[in-house]
Amino acid sequence: MKKNIVVILFGILLVISFFSIKVSTNIYVGDYSYSPMVIDVQLKIDDKLIFKDSLRSSSFFPTIICKKLRYGVHKIDVLSKKADINQKSKILLFPNQLDFLEPIY
């Protein structure tokens, strides 16, 4: 009986520690349209401003942001006044995973 309780408590502690670790995450931001217009972009993750700059159209050279994030669910907001974009979505960050937001055109 005591052995089962110890195993269960150890498992719960392992799961809690897994989701509290921050890992370095690469975030690629780019304008992949063929429009010559320069757009302003704001990227927020969990209501924290990560990126606020203007983007030019380029299929080959995205802006790479390295940010430490925890595993789990994160809320992402992409805002642009010139391109009239207000996209909100949630992603699940997990080890060895690629997650793409739907492209904005």
Secondary structure, DSSP 8 states (H G I E B T S, - for coil): -HHHHHHHHHHHHHHHHHHH-EEEEEEEE-B-S-----EEEEEEETTEEEEEEEE-B-SS--EEEEEEEESEEEEEEEEETTTTEEEEEEEEE-TT---------
